[in-house]
Amino acid sequence: MKRILLLLTAAIMLGIAMPTMAQQRKAPAKRATTTKKSGTTTTTINFTAQGELGLFALRGPVKECVWTTKDQTRKLGFDKKGMWISEDGRNPWDNYGKVKRDAKSRMIQMGDDVESGKLFTYNANGLVIKEVTIYMDGRDIVTYSYNSKGECTKEVFSYGDMYGSGKNTASFTILERDGQGNWTKRKTQNGNVETRTITYHEDLLAQQLAQQKYDAMAVNLGLSVKWASVNIGAEKPEELGDRFAWGEVKPKSSYTFENYIYRAPNTKEDCKEIGLNICGTQYDAAHEICGGKWRLPTEKEVLELFEKCKVVDMENGWKFTGPNGKSIFIPYTNFSEDYKDGMYWTGMREDAQTLGESRKRFAKTLYFCHNVDVWRLDYINNTSRFEGLYIRPVCGK
């Protein structure tokens, strides 16, 4: 009884609605870990938590998680960087007091670590592996164990103070998961069921799904970058997909100088400056749509593709076979009765000056043509930035 009173007193000082000891063992508190070793067995977790999602063993662009146990329901909110911004509609720090963070913006302390507070220890995956609650006369320690999916499978709760010490263990069985790999239903060792209803930032989720799609289609040709096996917006190698103006990140129905976003005002031909190299920037459609390390290719990477690959001119496009024997197919983009060629954006703007004319309105392209040998081909070409061309993205290794 004395210990419970002291726990409640410490909770009031810290500003936390402290659960009972039994609830604390089962509470949807902080869960995470990178690897765990049991004897000679090592389990590697297959994701890294972003921001403070690791406090709750969540992955992906989570916006809200409603976590219901036998004893309580918590509504947790997160921003697009994965930072914890609300609990039950309120600022969580109003309840939990002073907060300290590490260099990765992860919370490592709440409250006063001298007489009352909480301390958190993380692993390399950004998941909490140890939580220490400090009281005036003792401390509680919770350690977390995880499976390879980063799901908490066991919590060990130990306590010690002037009145005694003890240890309790809780284990969990995952029953259901959502499409992002977050568990949504699990059972405790005593048969109680916990549920999580998780919603996501839709724009970030769409980009994550696109990245997963293109990651699965990345081909290592033995070059400095991986090339996608399909164009952006396509499902198969022979499909063309979506067109884009250079520097724009959304396709549109028509492509004219007048509707080009980066047309310089009060001019009939010039364009706004957005950089000589837009690869990996906000102006790179491949990077914005596919996410991760995906981007437009550079001029150097296009030269490498043509000069280091074996090229076969096929009926509907060219097949490029890399030094390691793996291949990609890039389809023609223009067809007529007696002429077929392919033109794709790079991330490089034309920077040459020709007869005093500004070249800011041109960007460099990957180019190939039916029935024209590689050695005769000017496979780095250029065209007006407002034109709608296709994109074959690359991924940095």
C-alpha distance (Angstrom), angle and dihedral (degrees) to the residues before:
residue distance angle dihedral
M1 . . .
K2 3.80 . .
R3 3.80 90.4 .
I4 3.82 92.9 51.4
L5 3.81 90.8 50.9
L6 3.79 90.8 49.9
L7 3.82 91.1 48.7
L8 3.80 90.9 52.1
T9 3.81 91.4 46.9
A10 3.80 91.0 51.8
A11 3.81 90.5 46.7
I12 3.79 91.3 54.2
M13 3.80 90.9 49.6
L14 3.80 91.1 50.6
G15 3.80 94.3 42.9
I16 3.80 94.9 -120.1
A17 3.80 126.2 135.0
M18 3.80 92.8 -130.8
P19 3.82 116.6 -152.2
T20 3.77 123.1 -141.1
M21 3.80 117.5 -85.3
A22 3.80 91.7 -100.7
Q23 3.82 91.0 48.6
Q24 3.79 91.2 48.7
R25 3.78 90.7 57.2
K26 3.80 90.0 55.1
A27 3.80 100.9 30.7
P28 3.82 118.3 126.4
A29 3.75 88.8 -115.1
K30 3.75 127.7 142.3
R31 3.79 117.0 -30.5
A32 3.80 131.5 178.8
T33 3.83 152.2 101.6
T34 3.82 142.1 169.6
T35 3.76 104.8 -142.4
K36 3.74 132.7 -10.6
K37 3.76 128.0 -158.6
S38 3.77 124.3 -148.2
G39 3.77 109.3 176.5
T40 3.79 103.6 -50.3
T41 3.83 95.5 -21.7
T42 3.81 119.4 105.5
T43 3.80 121.9 -169.4
T44 3.80 115.7 -159.5
I45 3.79 118.3 -154.6
N46 3.80 112.8 -135.1
F47 3.81 101.4 -143.2
T48 3.79 141.5 45.6
A49 3.79 118.8 -134.0
Q50 3.79 117.7 -124.5
G51 3.80 121.5 -134.1
E52 3.80 111.8 -36.7
L53 3.80 96.1 -21.1
G54 3.80 84.9 100.7
L55 3.81 89.0 71.5
F56 3.79 87.0 70.0
A57 3.84 102.1 27.9
L58 3.80 92.1 -111.6
R59 3.79 126.3 149.6
G60 3.78 135.1 -166.4
P61 3.83 129.4 28.6
V62 3.82 95.3 -37.9
K63 3.81 114.9 -176.8
E64 3.79 100.1 175.8
C65 3.78 137.4 2.6
V66 3.81 120.6 -167.4
W67 3.81 105.0 -163.0
T68 3.82 117.3 -167.8
T69 3.80 124.6 -171.7
K70 3.80 131.8 168.3
D71 3.81 89.6 -88.7
Q72 3.81 107.5 32.9
T73 3.80 150.4 5.2
R74 3.80 122.0 -136.0
K75 3.81 125.1 -169.7
L76 3.81 107.7 -155.2
G77 3.82 122.2 -169.6
F78 3.82 128.6 -162.0
D79 3.80 134.9 -172.9
K80 3.80 125.3 -131.6
K81 3.80 91.6 -86.1
G82 3.79 91.5 56.8
M83 3.80 94.5 -106.5
W84 3.81 118.6 148.2
I85 3.81 106.3 -114.5
S86 3.80 106.8 160.9
E87 3.79 145.5 21.8
D88 3.81 117.3 -166.8
G89 3.80 88.4 -15.1
R90 3.80 95.7 -53.7
N91 3.77 134.2 100.7
P92 3.83 103.1 -90.0
W93 3.80 92.0 -142.5
D94 3.80 90.1 63.2
N95 3.81 85.5 69.0
Y96 3.78 101.3 35.0
G97 3.79 103.0 41.8
K98 3.80 129.3 -148.9
V99 3.80 116.0 16.5
K100 3.80 132.8 -160.0
R101 3.80 123.3 -165.7
D102 3.79 135.6 -164.1
A103 3.81 128.3 -127.5
K104 3.82 89.7 -80.7
S105 3.84 91.4 54.4
R106 3.80 91.6 -109.7
M107 3.78 117.0 145.4
I108 3.81 109.9 -110.5
Q109 3.81 100.3 165.7
M110 3.79 139.4 27.0
G111 3.78 120.3 -172.1
D112 3.82 127.6 -14.0
D113 3.81 112.7 -24.7
V114 3.82 92.2 -159.8
E115 3.81 102.0 65.9
S116 3.79 105.2 -5.5
G117 3.77 135.8 10.5
K118 3.78 146.5 83.2
L119 3.81 129.4 -88.6
F120 3.81 124.6 -162.7
T121 3.81 130.5 -158.4
Y122 3.82 121.0 -163.1
N123 3.78 135.3 -162.4
A124 3.79 127.6 -137.7
N125 3.83 90.7 -82.6
G126 3.80 93.0 59.7
L127 3.81 93.0 -109.1
V128 3.79 123.4 133.0
I129 3.79 113.5 -111.6
K130 3.79 98.8 171.1
E131 3.80 135.1 29.2
V132 3.78 121.1 -173.3
T133 3.82 122.3 -167.0
I134 3.80 112.7 -163.3
Y135 3.79 124.2 -153.0
M136 3.78 132.0 178.8
D137 3.82 91.9 -99.3
G138 3.79 104.7 26.2
R139 3.76 147.3 -22.9
D140 3.80 143.1 -106.3
I141 3.79 120.1 -138.7
V142 3.80 126.2 -162.4
T143 3.80 120.6 -172.1
Y144 3.80 123.5 -171.1
S145 3.80 132.0 -147.4
Y146 3.80 124.3 -163.2
N147 3.78 142.8 -165.8
S148 3.82 123.6 -127.7
K149 3.82 90.5 -84.2
G150 3.82 91.6 60.1
E151 3.81 93.1 -108.8
C152 3.78 118.8 142.9
T153 3.79 109.4 -113.3
K154 3.80 99.2 168.8
E155 3.80 140.5 20.8
V156 3.78 123.1 -165.8
F157 3.81 114.0 -159.2
S158 3.79 118.1 -167.4
Y159 3.80 129.8 173.0
G160 3.75 138.1 -177.1
D161 3.80 137.3 178.2
M162 3.78 141.6 136.4
Y163 3.81 90.2 -65.6
G164 3.79 96.6 54.4
S165 3.78 144.0 -77.2
G166 3.77 139.5 -105.5
K167 3.78 147.2 164.4
N168 3.80 134.5 -134.9
T169 3.78 131.4 -176.6
A170 3.80 129.1 -152.0
S171 3.80 123.8 -170.5
F172 3.81 130.9 -166.1
T173 3.80 137.7 -153.4
I174 3.81 117.8 -154.7
L175 3.81 111.8 -132.4
E176 3.82 104.6 172.3
R177 3.82 139.5 13.3
D178 3.80 133.7 -169.7
G179 3.80 127.2 -126.5
Q180 3.81 92.2 -86.6
G181 3.80 93.8 56.2
N182 3.81 97.0 -104.7
W183 3.79 114.4 135.3
T184 3.80 113.9 -116.3
K185 3.81 100.4 -179.9
R186 3.78 132.5 29.0
K187 3.80 139.0 163.6
T188 3.79 126.5 -133.5
Q189 3.78 122.9 -138.3
N190 3.80 90.9 -101.1
G191 3.81 92.2 54.4
N192 3.79 100.3 -101.0
V193 3.81 116.4 138.8
E194 3.82 125.2 -136.7
T195 3.81 122.9 -164.8
R196 3.80 134.8 -165.5
T197 3.80 124.2 -161.7
I198 3.80 106.5 -161.3
T199 3.81 128.8 -169.2
Y200 3.80 125.8 -174.7
H201 3.80 140.6 -147.1
E202 3.81 95.6 -97.7
D203 3.82 97.9 -148.8
L204 3.80 92.4 50.4
L205 3.79 91.1 44.2
A206 3.81 90.9 53.5
Q207 3.80 89.9 52.0
Q208 3.80 91.2 47.4
L209 3.79 91.4 52.1
A210 3.81 90.3 48.2
Q211 3.79 90.4 50.3
Q212 3.81 90.9 51.0
K213 3.79 89.5 50.2
Y214 3.79 94.8 51.2
D215 3.81 93.5 39.2
A216 3.80 86.9 59.5
M217 3.81 89.2 51.8
A218 3.82 97.7 47.3
V219 3.80 112.1 124.8
N220 3.79 121.8 -157.8
L221 3.80 104.4 -148.3
G222 3.79 92.5 176.1
L223 3.82 91.3 -96.1
S224 3.81 132.1 120.3
V225 3.84 91.7 -88.6
K226 3.78 137.0 26.3
W227 3.79 117.8 -111.0
A228 3.80 124.3 -143.8
S229 3.78 115.0 -116.0
V230 3.84 91.0 -137.4
N231 3.80 138.5 38.1
I232 3.81 120.0 -104.9
G233 3.79 107.9 -80.7
A234 3.81 93.7 18.5
E235 3.80 128.1 111.0
K236 3.80 98.1 -163.9
P237 3.83 132.2 39.7
E238 3.81 93.0 -114.7
E239 3.83 93.6 52.6
L240 3.81 119.1 94.5
G241 3.81 99.3 -145.2
D242 3.81 122.7 -170.9
R243 3.82 130.9 -12.1
F244 3.78 126.1 -136.7
A245 3.79 138.3 -174.1
W246 3.81 112.1 -123.2
G247 3.80 109.5 -83.6
E248 3.81 94.2 10.8
V249 3.79 117.8 111.3
K250 3.81 101.3 -160.3
P251 3.82 129.2 63.3
K252 3.81 119.1 -123.6
S253 3.80 138.8 -169.6
S254 3.82 97.9 -106.9
Y255 3.79 136.9 20.5
T256 3.79 119.1 -147.3
F257 3.78 135.6 145.3
E258 3.81 88.2 -113.4
N259 3.83 94.7 58.4
Y260 3.82 95.9 39.9
I261 3.82 108.2 121.7
Y262 3.80 93.2 -142.6
R263 3.80 98.3 46.4
A264 3.79 109.8 135.6
P265 3.83 109.4 -116.7
N266 3.79 121.1 -109.4
T267 3.79 93.9 16.9
K268 3.78 136.2 102.7
E269 3.79 98.7 -148.4
D270 3.81 116.1 10.9
C271 3.79 128.3 94.9
K272 3.78 136.6 -151.4
E273 3.78 117.6 -96.4
I274 3.81 113.2 -108.3
G275 3.79 97.6 157.1
L276 3.77 143.4 -67.5
N277 3.82 90.0 -106.8
I278 3.82 118.2 30.2
C279 3.83 96.3 172.1
G280 3.80 110.3 138.3
T281 3.81 94.1 3.9
Q282 3.81 132.9 114.3
Y283 3.83 87.4 -90.6
D284 3.81 93.1 58.7
A285 3.82 110.3 98.4
A286 3.81 92.2 -165.7
H287 3.80 91.9 54.6
E288 3.80 94.8 43.3
I289 3.81 94.5 47.3
C290 3.81 102.8 34.7
G291 3.81 98.0 33.7
G292 3.79 125.8 -165.1
K293 3.80 113.8 62.1
W294 3.80 94.2 -25.3
R295 3.81 117.4 123.4
L296 3.79 145.9 137.1
P297 3.81 114.8 -64.7
T298 3.80 120.9 -105.6
E299 3.79 124.2 -127.1
K300 3.81 89.5 -105.6
E301 3.81 91.8 54.2
V302 3.80 92.1 50.2
L303 3.81 90.3 50.9
E304 3.81 88.8 50.1
L305 3.82 91.2 51.3
F306 3.81 92.9 53.9
E307 3.79 98.1 37.6
K308 3.81 100.5 43.6
C309 3.80 100.4 36.0
K310 3.77 130.2 77.5
V311 3.80 105.9 -119.3
V312 3.80 127.0 -150.1
D313 3.83 118.9 -170.2
M314 3.79 105.1 -140.9
E315 3.79 133.4 -176.6
N316 3.82 96.1 -94.7
G317 3.80 103.0 21.5
W318 3.79 146.0 -33.5
K319 3.77 129.4 -61.6
F320 3.81 116.2 -146.2
T321 3.81 117.9 -160.7
G322 3.78 115.5 -167.6
P323 3.82 129.8 -143.1
N324 3.82 89.8 -92.5
G325 3.81 93.7 54.6
K326 3.83 98.1 -106.5
S327 3.79 119.2 127.2
I328 3.81 145.5 -155.9
F329 3.80 130.2 -166.5
I330 3.82 121.8 -140.4
P331 3.82 115.3 -168.4
Y332 3.79 128.0 -138.5
T333 3.80 113.3 -100.6
N334 3.82 99.7 -160.6
F335 3.79 125.7 50.2
S336 3.80 134.0 -176.0
E337 3.78 134.0 152.4
D338 3.79 94.6 -87.1
Y339 3.80 104.8 13.7
K340 3.81 135.5 59.5
D341 3.78 128.9 169.8
G342 3.78 142.6 156.1
M343 3.80 127.7 -131.6
Y344 3.81 124.3 -179.4
W345 3.78 132.9 173.0
T346 3.77 123.8 -104.3
G347 3.80 120.9 -165.5
M348 3.82 93.2 -112.5
R349 3.79 126.7 101.7
E350 3.80 120.1 -143.8
D351 3.81 106.9 -103.3
A352 3.80 102.6 178.1
Q353 3.80 122.2 111.8
T354 3.80 114.3 -135.3
L355 3.81 119.2 -170.7
G356 3.79 89.6 -26.6
E357 3.80 93.1 -59.6
S358 3.81 116.7 139.8
R359 3.80 110.7 -112.6
K360 3.80 96.2 -163.7
R361 3.80 89.5 103.9
F362 3.83 93.5 62.8
A363 3.80 130.2 74.5
K364 3.79 130.1 -170.2
T365 3.78 122.6 -103.0
L366 3.78 140.4 -164.4
Y367 3.81 104.9 -117.1
F368 3.82 137.5 -173.4
C369 3.79 135.0 161.1
H370 3.78 137.1 -153.7
N371 3.83 115.1 -103.0
V372 3.81 93.0 8.4
D373 3.80 117.3 116.2
V374 3.79 119.0 -127.2
W375 3.81 93.3 -118.8
R376 3.82 89.8 57.0
L377 3.80 94.5 44.6
D378 3.80 128.8 99.6
Y379 3.80 91.9 -147.3
I380 3.81 93.2 176.5
N381 3.77 103.7 67.2
N382 3.80 133.8 154.2
T383 3.77 139.3 -135.3
S384 3.80 140.1 175.3
R385 3.78 112.6 -66.9
F386 3.80 94.2 -128.2
E387 3.82 92.8 62.1
G388 3.80 117.3 108.5
L389 3.80 108.9 -119.4
Y390 3.79 134.6 165.1
I391 3.80 125.9 -109.2
R392 3.79 130.8 -136.9
P393 3.84 102.6 -169.9
V394 3.79 129.0 -147.7
C395 3.79 130.2 -150.2
G396 3.79 125.6 -143.7
K397 3.79 114.2 -125.8
